[in-house]
Amino acid sequence: MEDKRYMSHMNWQGCKCPKKEEKCCQRKVEKCHCQKEEKCTPRMSSNCRGCICHQLRKLELATTLDIFLSGGISFLGVTFISFDPRNCCAYFLEPGAAAASPLIVDCNKIVAIRRVAVA
């Protein structure tokens, strides 16, 4: 009898794909093709799935925003630089800041954002 324990792939996700050649998405945020979704997305922290995190994921770079945090603090007229979905960090630049260091905010701590119309 031949031992094939180490030659077969274990399906730890419990996905029941109709075709054996198809692999399940190892890094899924939303449902992968196994659950009738057409694509898998890059690895992302399971903590940053809120409304604001989703909006920041789609936001264009260099957009001017007003940010309102859960503690009552607000940052008005900041410029969006980037969003890192792996650690939920959103990066902004404050207008007129003496140092060129970015403002880094956890997207889960942001209660509201408002796009500022540029004059």
C-alpha positions as CSV (number, residue, x, y, z in Angstrom):
1,M,0.0,0.0,0.0
2,E,1.3,3.4,-1.0
3,D,1.5,6.3,1.5
4,K,0.2,9.5,-0.1
5,R,-0.2,11.6,3.0
6,Y,2.5,14.1,2.1
7,M,1.7,14.4,-1.5
8,S,-1.9,15.7,-1.4
9,H,-3.0,19.2,-0.6
10,M,-5.2,19.7,2.5
11,N,-8.2,22.0,2.0
12,W,-8.2,23.8,5.4
13,Q,-10.7,26.5,4.2
14,G,-13.4,23.9,3.7
15,C,-14.1,25.1,0.2
16,K,-15.9,22.7,-2.0
17,C,-14.9,23.8,-5.5
18,P,-16.5,21.8,-8.3
19,K,-13.2,21.4,-10.1
20,K,-10.2,19.9,-8.3
21,E,-7.7,22.0,-10.3
22,E,-9.1,25.3,-8.9
23,K,-7.6,26.5,-5.7
24,C,-9.4,28.4,-3.1
25,C,-8.2,31.9,-2.3
26,Q,-5.8,31.8,0.6
27,R,-6.1,35.5,1.2
28,K,-9.7,36.4,0.9
29,V,-11.5,39.5,2.0
30,E,-14.7,38.8,0.3
31,K,-15.9,35.5,-1.0
32,C,-13.6,33.9,-3.5
33,H,-14.5,32.1,-6.7
34,C,-15.3,29.0,-4.7
35,Q,-18.3,30.9,-3.3
36,K,-19.4,32.2,-6.7
37,E,-17.3,35.4,-6.5
38,E,-15.1,36.2,-9.5
39,K,-11.9,37.4,-7.9
40,C,-9.8,37.3,-4.7
41,T,-8.3,40.4,-3.2
42,P,-4.9,41.0,-1.6
43,R,-4.2,40.2,2.0
44,M,-5.9,42.5,4.4
45,S,-6.4,42.8,8.1
46,S,-9.7,41.4,9.2
47,N,-10.0,44.4,11.5
48,C,-10.4,47.1,8.8
49,R,-13.7,46.2,7.3
50,G,-15.7,49.2,8.4
51,C,-17.5,51.8,6.3
52,I,-14.7,54.4,6.5
53,C,-12.0,51.8,5.8
54,H,-13.9,50.8,2.7
55,Q,-14.2,54.4,1.5
56,L,-10.5,55.1,2.1
57,R,-9.6,51.9,0.1
58,K,-11.4,53.5,-3.0
59,L,-10.4,57.1,-2.4
60,E,-8.2,58.9,-4.9
61,L,-4.8,60.1,-3.8
62,A,-4.4,63.9,-3.0
63,T,-8.0,64.2,-2.1
64,T,-8.7,66.9,0.5
65,L,-10.8,65.8,3.4
66,D,-12.2,66.7,6.8
67,I,-11.7,63.8,9.3
68,F,-13.7,63.3,12.5
69,L,-12.3,60.8,15.0
70,S,-14.3,58.9,17.6
71,G,-12.8,60.8,20.5
72,G,-14.2,64.1,19.2
73,I,-11.0,65.4,17.6
74,S,-11.2,66.6,14.0
75,F,-8.6,67.3,11.3
76,L,-9.8,69.8,8.7
77,G,-8.4,70.1,5.2
78,V,-6.0,67.2,5.3
79,T,-4.7,65.6,2.1
80,F,-5.1,61.9,1.7
81,I,-1.8,60.2,0.8
82,S,-2.4,56.4,1.1
83,F,-4.2,53.6,2.9
84,D,-2.6,50.3,4.0
85,P,-5.2,47.6,4.3
86,R,-2.8,45.2,6.1
87,N,-2.6,47.4,9.3
88,C,-5.6,49.7,8.8
89,C,-3.4,52.8,8.7
90,A,-4.5,55.9,6.7
91,Y,-1.9,58.5,5.8
92,F,-2.7,62.2,5.5
93,L,-0.8,65.5,5.2
94,E,-1.9,68.5,7.3
95,P,-1.9,71.9,5.6
96,G,0.8,74.2,6.7
97,A,2.5,71.7,8.9
98,A,6.1,72.8,9.7
99,A,7.4,69.2,9.5
100,A,6.7,67.1,6.5
101,S,5.7,64.1,8.5
102,P,2.4,62.5,7.7
103,L,-0.6,62.2,10.0
104,I,-1.3,58.5,10.5
105,V,-4.8,57.4,11.6
106,D,-6.3,54.0,12.3
107,C,-9.3,53.9,9.9
108,N,-11.4,52.2,12.6
109,K,-11.0,55.3,14.8
110,I,-12.5,57.6,12.1
111,V,-16.2,58.2,12.6
112,A,-16.8,60.4,9.5
113,I,-15.0,61.9,6.5
114,R,-16.1,64.7,4.3
115,R,-14.6,65.6,0.9
116,V,-13.6,69.3,0.8
117,A,-14.3,71.2,-2.4
118,V,-11.1,72.7,-3.7
119,A,-11.6,76.4,-4.6
